[in-house]
Amino acid sequence: MKIGIANEKDLLDLWGETEKSMNSTTRFFYDNIKSGNAEFWTWKNNNQIVGEIYIFKKLSDNEFADGLHTAYLCAFRIKKELQGQGYGTKLLTLVLEHIKNLGFKTATIGVEETEADNIRLYKRLGFTEKIKDSFIDPCNVNEKQIPNKCDKFWLLSKSL
């Protein structure tokens, strides 16, 4: 298994879209990865993605990512059959170390209050401060690239 930074074309492959037919949120991720404002990290096994996470360096809401001190992690996923075996911990640990090496002092991550397993993992990895309840997802945007409203989730932070 290999952990590393993927590119915007890998994103399109994973999400089943093309450069000519992207929805607005895919376009947002694609453009941010391509510009260097976001990084797409994957865990691959036999060339298949079994885990993913995205780092955003700057977002419209500075509490999520301000471009200088705080970076935001989102869309963290590990294939269901591999969950609970340490893969998520290893991927997050490597990404957090990378963010620290980039010079960021704080990492943030969003989690729904019903996601008990993710909350436990995030707290174990140091995401102990709840910044706020959020009802807008800065990474889920409409066709004008404006963040959409969403169900409530917690924005947690960790000092690096």
C-alpha positions in Angstrom: 0.0 0.0 0.0 1.2 3.5 -0.8 0.2 6.9 0.6 0.9 10.0 -1.4 -0.3 13.1 -3.1 -2.6 12.6 -6.1 -3.6 15.1 -8.8 -6.7 16.6 -10.2 -7.1 13.9 -12.8 -7.0 11.2 -10.1 -9.9 13.1 -8.5 -11.9 13.0 -11.7 -11.3 9.3 -12.0 -12.3 8.6 -8.4 -15.4 10.8 -8.6 -16.4 9.4 -12.1 -16.4 12.8 -13.8 -14.5 14.4 -16.7 -13.0 17.8 -17.4 -15.9 18.6 -19.7 -18.7 17.5 -17.3 -18.0 18.3 -13.7 -20.6 19.4 -11.1 -19.8 22.6 -9.2 -18.3 20.9 -6.1 -16.0 18.7 -8.3 -15.0 21.9 -10.2 -14.2 23.6 -6.8 -12.0 20.6 -5.7 -10.4 20.3 -9.2 -9.5 24.0 -9.5 -8.1 24.2 -5.9 -6.0 21.1 -6.4 -4.7 22.4 -9.8 -3.9 25.8 -8.4 -2.1 24.4 -5.3 -4.6 25.7 -2.8 -5.6 22.1 -2.0 -3.9 18.8 -1.9 -5.5 15.4 -2.6 -3.9 12.6 -0.5 -4.7 9.0 -1.3 -3.9 5.6 0.1 -3.6 3.1 -2.8 -3.6 -0.7 -2.7 -2.9 -2.4 -6.1 -3.5 1.0 -7.8 -7.0 1.2 -6.2 -7.7 4.1 -3.9 -8.7 2.7 -0.5 -8.4 6.0 1.4 -8.6 9.7 0.7 -8.4 13.1 2.4 -8.1 16.7 1.1 -6.1 19.6 2.6 -7.4 23.1 1.9 -4.9 25.9 2.7 -7.3 28.8 2.2 -11.1 29.0 2.2 -13.7 31.7 2.2 -14.3 31.1 6.0 -10.9 31.7 7.7 -12.0 29.6 10.7 -11.6 26.6 8.4 -8.4 27.6 6.6 -6.8 31.0 6.5 -3.9 30.4 4.2 -1.2 31.1 6.8 -1.8 29.4 10.1 -4.8 27.1 9.7 -5.5 24.4 7.1 -8.7 22.4 6.7 -9.0 18.7 6.2 -12.1 17.3 4.5 -13.7 14.3 2.7 -11.7 11.9 4.8 -12.7 8.3 3.8 -11.3 4.8 4.3 -13.0 1.9 2.5 -15.5 0.3 4.9 -13.9 -3.1 4.9 -10.6 -1.5 6.0 -12.0 0.7 8.8 -10.9 0.0 12.4 -7.5 -1.5 11.3 -5.4 1.7 11.8 -5.4 2.9 8.1 -7.3 6.1 9.0 -4.9 6.8 11.8 -1.9 6.3 9.7 -3.2 8.5 6.8 -4.3 11.3 9.1 -1.0 11.2 11.0 1.1 11.5 7.8 -1.1 14.3 6.5 -1.0 16.2 9.8 2.8 16.0 9.8 2.8 17.3 6.2 0.6 20.2 7.1 3.0 21.0 10.0 6.0 20.9 7.7 4.2 23.3 5.4 4.3 25.8 8.3 0.7 25.6 9.5 0.1 25.8 13.2 -3.4 24.5 13.3 -5.5 21.9 11.5 -9.3 21.9 11.4 -11.7 19.1 10.4 -15.4 18.9 10.2 -17.5 16.1 11.7 -21.2 15.4 12.1 -22.2 15.0 15.8 -23.7 11.5 14.9 -20.3 10.2 13.6 -19.2 8.6 16.9 -16.3 6.6 15.3 -14.9 9.6 13.6 -15.2 11.8 16.7 -13.4 9.2 18.7 -10.6 9.0 16.1 -10.3 12.8 15.7 -10.1 13.3 19.5 -7.5 10.6 19.9 -5.4 12.4 17.3 -5.7 15.7 19.1 -8.8 17.4 17.6 -10.1 18.4 21.0 -11.2 22.0 20.5 -14.7 22.6 19.0 -14.5 25.9 17.2 -18.1 26.1 16.2 -21.3 24.5 14.9 -21.3 25.1 11.2 -24.3 25.1 8.8 -22.3 26.0 5.7 -19.8 23.7 4.0 -17.1 25.8 2.4 -16.1 22.9 0.2 -19.6 22.1 -1.1 -20.4 24.9 -3.5 -23.1 25.9 -6.0 -22.6 26.8 -9.7 -21.5 30.3 -8.7 -18.8 28.7 -6.4 -20.6 30.0 -3.3 -20.7 27.5 -0.3 -24.0 25.7 0.2 -25.9 25.4 3.5 -25.9 22.0 5.1 -26.9 20.1 8.1 -25.0 21.1 11.3 -21.5 19.7 11.8 -18.8 20.5 14.2 -15.6 22.3 13.2 -12.8 20.8 15.4 -9.2 22.0 15.6 -5.8 20.6 16.6 -2.6 22.5 17.4 0.3 21.1 15.3 
